[in-house]
Amino acid sequence: LHTLGRDLLVAVDVSGSMDYPDMQWKSDEVSRLVLVQQLLGDFLEGRKGDRVGLILFGTQAFVQAPLTYDRRTVRVWLDEAKIGIAGKNTAVGDAIGLALKRLRLRPANSRVLVLVTDGANNAGQIDPITAARLAAEEGVKIYPIGIGSAPDKDALQSVLGLNPSLDLDEPTLKEIASISGGQYFRARDGDQLEKIRATLDALEPVAQQPTQARPAQTLYQWPLASALLLSVLLVLRELWPNNALQRLLTLARSIQWRERFNRLRRSR
């Protein structure tokens, strides 16, 4: 059987700034992570025929959900993501590198990474541009999404400091998309992220490696029938030691032994 679809990983930034409540969604003001959980969660659940997985990253990157056809479970894991679970900083390059390891064994024309961040690479071991070049070599398209409201130049400092959208490194994200053959998106509110989701949903599915499906064949009935027959014979032997069936079996064995004895005598 051939399965249509893509191998699609979503890497979500869970650093401290993703908790900043500057996103508008359905007349409510929500944090960046909450908006991502809602809209990208819907996106993941709707990717019928795709294998999807989830990477969370901050100071470090880790696989929250491996590639699977169980899209609902991946959405649950995304909903349970917590700010700071991977550290307070942002390792964009490490997130891309980890995604490449997971996608490397999949068909070359089916590998996609959606990368969501609101900052700049300031942690990790891998440079994001180097990782993007490796992605291009591996045939992995990267679609970075820069999230956060437009920076307000007149905004007063809060307990969090300036609007963290000022830290968004759009030039690097655009270069990552260009190198890997993907596309960069900017989400300043819920409506824009919804449009981005629709654009990503337009990705054409491709044929994956065939999955062999063997029809199930039940064979348990034969040993079961033999066991039942043996049980019946044992019960009959105990209850009626001299029943007709028992006499027939005894006679058959007697005839077999008599034939063996005659063959033995003739051979001498």
C-alpha positions as a Python dict, from the first residue, in 0.01 Angstrom:
ca = {
    (1, 'L'): (0, 0, 0),
    (2, 'H'): (129, 350, -85),
    (3, 'T'): (84, 631, 165),
    (4, 'L'): (62, 990, 41),
    (5, 'G'): (190, 1277, 246),
    (6, 'R'): (495, 1435, 398),
    (7, 'D'): (725, 1387, 694),
    (8, 'L'): (664, 1713, 874),
    (9, 'L'): (839, 1828, 1190),
    (10, 'V'): (734, 2138, 1381),
    (11, 'A'): (1003, 2299, 1599),
    (12, 'V'): (859, 2541, 1855),
    (13, 'D'): (1055, 2794, 2060),
    (14, 'V'): (963, 2764, 2431),
    (15, 'S'): (1212, 3019, 2563),
    (16, 'G'): (1101, 3280, 2816),
    (17, 'S'): (998, 3545, 2563),
    (18, 'M'): (733, 3312, 2414),
    (19, 'D'): (529, 3385, 2728),
    (20, 'Y'): (493, 3751, 2625),
    (21, 'P'): (116, 3831, 2595),
    (22, 'D'): (116, 4050, 2284),
    (23, 'M'): (-87, 3839, 2039),
    (24, 'Q'): (-448, 3914, 1946),
    (25, 'W'): (-676, 3617, 1885),
    (26, 'K'): (-1056, 3633, 1875),
    (27, 'S'): (-1063, 3966, 2062),
    (28, 'D'): (-840, 3824, 2336),
    (29, 'E'): (-479, 3903, 2416),
    (30, 'V'): (-284, 3580, 2454),
    (31, 'S'): (79, 3479, 2482),
    (32, 'R'): (279, 3379, 2179),
    (33, 'L'): (302, 3017, 2288),
    (34, 'V'): (-73, 2991, 2352),
    (35, 'L'): (-146, 3119, 2002),
    (36, 'V'): (102, 2874, 1849),
    (37, 'Q'): (-52, 2588, 2046),
    (38, 'Q'): (-397, 2675, 1918),
    (39, 'L'): (-332, 2742, 1550),
    (40, 'L'): (-40, 2508, 1481),
    (41, 'G'): (-221, 2243, 1683),
    (42, 'D'): (-510, 2272, 1436),
    (43, 'F'): (-259, 2265, 1151),
    (44, 'L'): (-101, 1941, 1276),
    (45, 'E'): (-435, 1768, 1329),
    (46, 'G'): (-544, 1859, 978),
    (47, 'R'): (-240, 1712, 801),
    (48, 'K'): (-410, 1390, 695),
    (49, 'G'): (-173, 1142, 535),
    (50, 'D'): (135, 1308, 686),
    (51, 'R'): (366, 1180, 953),
    (52, 'V'): (411, 1468, 1197),
    (53, 'G'): (642, 1523, 1491),
    (54, 'L'): (730, 1793, 1744),
    (55, 'I'): (1059, 1945, 1860),
    (56, 'L'): (1074, 2194, 2148),
    (57, 'F'): (1375, 2417, 2189),
    (58, 'G'): (1517, 2684, 2415),
    (59, 'T'): (1875, 2668, 2537),
    (60, 'Q'): (1859, 2304, 2422),
    (61, 'A'): (1648, 2119, 2168),
    (62, 'F'): (1470, 1789, 2223),
    (63, 'V'): (1213, 1571, 2050),
    (64, 'Q'): (878, 1601, 2225),
    (65, 'A'): (698, 1370, 1981),
    (66, 'P'): (867, 1153, 1713),
    (67, 'L'): (728, 1131, 1360),
    (68, 'T'): (395, 951, 1369),
    (69, 'Y'): (60, 927, 1193),
    (70, 'D'): (-108, 987, 1530),
    (71, 'R'): (-161, 1358, 1477),
    (72, 'R'): (-393, 1394, 1775),
    (73, 'T'): (-125, 1275, 2017),
    (74, 'V'): (128, 1520, 1873),
    (75, 'R'): (-123, 1799, 1922),
    (76, 'V'): (-167, 1696, 2287),
    (77, 'W'): (211, 1708, 2338),
    (78, 'L'): (217, 2057, 2186),
    (79, 'D'): (-64, 2170, 2417),
    (80, 'E'): (136, 2046, 2717),
    (81, 'A'): (452, 2240, 2626),
    (82, 'K'): (564, 2475, 2903),
    (83, 'I'): (770, 2792, 2890),
    (84, 'G'): (1129, 2735, 3000),
    (85, 'I'): (1113, 2355, 2976),
    (86, 'A'): (1418, 2362, 2746),
    (87, 'G'): (1591, 2663, 2901),
    (88, 'K'): (1552, 3039, 2872),
    (89, 'N'): (1766, 3103, 2563),
    (90, 'T'): (1714, 3023, 2193),
    (91, 'A'): (1912, 2755, 2006),
    (92, 'V'): (1772, 2783, 1654),
    (93, 'G'): (2065, 2601, 1492),
    (94, 'D'): (2043, 2307, 1732),
    (95, 'A'): (1669, 2274, 1663),
    (96, 'I'): (1736, 2253, 1288),
    (97, 'G'): (2019, 2005, 1342),
    (98, 'L'): (1799, 1778, 1554),
    (99, 'A'): (1525, 1791, 1290),
    (100, 'L'): (1774, 1685, 1023),
    (101, 'K'): (1872, 1379, 1226),
    (102, 'R'): (1506, 1277, 1250),
    (103, 'L'): (1427, 1342, 883),
    (104, 'R'): (1744, 1198, 730),
    (105, 'L'): (1607, 846, 681),
    (106, 'R'): (1281, 963, 525),
    (107, 'P'): (1220, 1006, 147),
    (108, 'A'): (1415, 1304, 16),
    (109, 'N'): (1117, 1477, -144),
    (110, 'S'): (891, 1456, 160),
    (111, 'R'): (1094, 1629, 434),
    (112, 'V'): (957, 1952, 582),
    (113, 'L'): (1046, 2154, 892),
    (114, 'V'): (826, 2435, 1026),
    (115, 'L'): (1033, 2645, 1266),
    (116, 'V'): (857, 2886, 1505),
    (117, 'T'): (1059, 3141, 1704),
    (118, 'D'): (1036, 3495, 1836),
    (119, 'G'): (1405, 3562, 1889),
    (120, 'A'): (1759, 3523, 1767),
    (121, 'N'): (1999, 3233, 1798),
    (122, 'N'): (2191, 3291, 2123),
    (123, 'A'): (2262, 2936, 2244),
    (124, 'G'): (2353, 2590, 2121),
    (125, 'Q'): (2640, 2437, 1926),
    (126, 'I'): (2525, 2474, 1563),
    (127, 'D'): (2515, 2796, 1363),
    (128, 'P'): (2169, 2839, 1204),
    (129, 'I'): (2305, 2922, 857),
    (130, 'T'): (2533, 2618, 865),
    (131, 'A'): (2234, 2407, 968),
    (132, 'A'): (2031, 2553, 680),
    (133, 'R'): (2302, 2455, 431),
    (134, 'L'): (2299, 2102, 570),
    (135, 'A'): (1920, 2102, 534),
    (136, 'A'): (1954, 2198, 168),
    (137, 'E'): (2197, 1909, 114),
    (138, 'E'): (1954, 1669, 285),
    (139, 'G'): (1655, 1795, 84),
    (140, 'V'): (1476, 1939, 389),
    (141, 'K'): (1267, 2250, 325),
    (142, 'I'): (1249, 2488, 621),
    (143, 'Y'): (957, 2726, 674),
    (144, 'P'): (1053, 2969, 954),
    (145, 'I'): (776, 3164, 1125),
    (146, 'G'): (877, 3476, 1315),
    (147, 'I'): (613, 3540, 1579),
    (148, 'G'): (541, 3850, 1787),
    (149, 'S'): (361, 4181, 1749),
    (150, 'A'): (525, 4470, 1568),
    (151, 'P'): (772, 4646, 1801),
    (152, 'D'): (633, 4970, 1943),
    (153, 'K'): (909, 5228, 1939),
    (154, 'D'): (724, 5437, 2196),
    (155, 'A'): (653, 5147, 2431),
    (156, 'L'): (750, 5198, 2791),
    (157, 'Q'): (967, 4944, 2963),
    (158, 'S'): (780, 4685, 3164),
    (159, 'V'): (898, 4429, 3412),
    (160, 'L'): (1002, 4222, 3110),
    (161, 'G'): (1196, 4508, 2953),
    (162, 'L'): (1134, 4616, 2595),
    (163, 'N'): (900, 4428, 2366),
    (164, 'P'): (1092, 4107, 2286),
    (165, 'S'): (990, 4142, 1921),
    (166, 'L'): (1292, 4371, 1898),
    (167, 'D'): (1506, 4057, 1935),
    (168, 'L'): (1354, 3877, 1636),
    (169, 'D'): (1632, 3806, 1385),
    (170, 'E'): (1431, 3823, 1063),
    (171, 'P'): (1732, 3845, 828),
    (172, 'T'): (1865, 3512, 954),
    (173, 'L'): (1525, 3344, 933),
    (174, 'K'): (1478, 3471, 577),
    (175, 'E'): (1822, 3337, 482),
    (176, 'I'): (1742, 2998, 638),
    (177, 'A'): (1428, 2978, 424),
    (178, 'S'): (1608, 3089, 108),
    (179, 'I'): (1897, 2843, 149),
    (180, 'S'): (1672, 2544, 218),
    (181, 'G'): (1415, 2621, -51),
    (182, 'G'): (1141, 2710, 196),
    (183, 'Q'): (963, 3036, 272),
    (184, 'Y'): (974, 3283, 561),
    (185, 'F'): (654, 3400, 730),
    (186, 'R'): (590, 3680, 979),
    (187, 'A'): (301, 3644, 1226),
    (188, 'R'): (216, 3963, 1415),
    (189, 'D'): (-125, 3844, 1535),
    (190, 'G'): (-364, 3552, 1523),
    (191, 'D'): (-514, 3643, 1186),
    (192, 'Q'): (-173, 3644, 1019),
    (193, 'L'): (-77, 3312, 1176),
    (194, 'E'): (-409, 3169, 1055),
    (195, 'K'): (-324, 3275, 698),
    (196, 'I'): (22, 3122, 734),
    (197, 'R'): (-137, 2798, 847),
    (198, 'A'): (-356, 2797, 535),
    (199, 'T'): (-50, 2855, 316),
    (200, 'L'): (137, 2569, 480),
    (201, 'D'): (-168, 2347, 433),
    (202, 'A'): (-134, 2403, 59),
    (203, 'L'): (187, 2196, 52),
    (204, 'E'): (133, 1920, -204),
    (205, 'P'): (158, 1565, -67),
    (206, 'V'): (412, 1333, -225),
    (207, 'A'): (431, 954, -245),
    (208, 'Q'): (628, 801, 40),
    (209, 'Q'): (803, 468, 45),
    (210, 'P'): (550, 186, 11),
    (211, 'T'): (431, 26, 328),
    (212, 'Q'): (379, -349, 292),
    (213, 'A'): (49, -471, 434),
    (214, 'R'): (-11, -845, 473),
    (215, 'P'): (-366, -974, 509),
    (216, 'A'): (-417, -1138, 845),
    (217, 'Q'): (-473, -1514, 837),
    (218, 'T'): (-603, -1679, 1151),
    (219, 'L'): (-462, -2026, 1217),
    (220, 'Y'): (-542, -2071, 1584),
    (221, 'Q'): (-855, -2280, 1510),
    (222, 'W'): (-654, -2588, 1405),
    (223, 'P'): (-453, -2642, 1727),
    (224, 'L'): (-764, -2543, 1923),
    (225, 'A'): (-973, -2811, 1748),
    (226, 'S'): (-702, -3072, 1808),
    (227, 'A'): (-687, -2984, 2177),
    (228, 'L'): (-1065, -3008, 2210),
    (229, 'L'): (-1072, -3347, 2036),
    (230, 'L'): (-798, -3480, 2263),
    (231, 'S'): (-988, -3354, 2569),
    (232, 'V'): (-1306, -3533, 2452),
    (233, 'L'): (-1115, -3860, 2400),
    (234, 'L'): (-961, -3839, 2746),
    (235, 'V'): (-1300, -3775, 2906),
    (236, 'L'): (-1457, -4070, 2719),
    (237, 'R'): (-1172, -4294, 2828),
    (238, 'E'): (-1219, -4201, 3193),
    (239, 'L'): (-1598, -4227, 3196),
    (240, 'W'): (-1641, -4530, 2969),
    (241, 'P'): (-1317, -4729, 2962),
    (242, 'N'): (-1471, -4994, 2737),
    (243, 'N'): (-1669, -4772, 2499),
    (244, 'A'): (-1698, -4847, 2129),
    (245, 'L'): (-1447, -4581, 2030),
    (246, 'Q'): (-1193, -4712, 2278),
    (247, 'R'): (-1242, -5069, 2151),
    (248, 'L'): (-1198, -4946, 1794),
    (249, 'L'): (-873, -4771, 1881),
    (250, 'T'): (-749, -5079, 2069),
    (251, 'L'): (-835, -5300, 1772),
    (252, 'A'): (-654, -5064, 1534),
    (253, 'R'): (-343, -5068, 1748),
    (254, 'S'): (-364, -5450, 1772),
    (255, 'I'): (-381, -5482, 1394),
    (256, 'Q'): (-83, -5247, 1354),
    (257, 'W'): (129, -5448, 1598),
    (258, 'R'): (25, -5777, 1433),
    (259, 'E'): (134, -5645, 1091),
    (260, 'R'): (467, -5529, 1231),
    (261, 'F'): (522, -5872, 1395),
    (262, 'N'): (447, -6055, 1068),
    (263, 'R'): (686, -5829, 872),
    (264, 'L'): (954, -5896, 1131),
    (265, 'R'): (905, -6277, 1102),
    (266, 'R'): (921, -6267, 722),
    (267, 'S'): (1242, -6063, 731),
    (268, 'R'): (1412, -6340, 927),
}
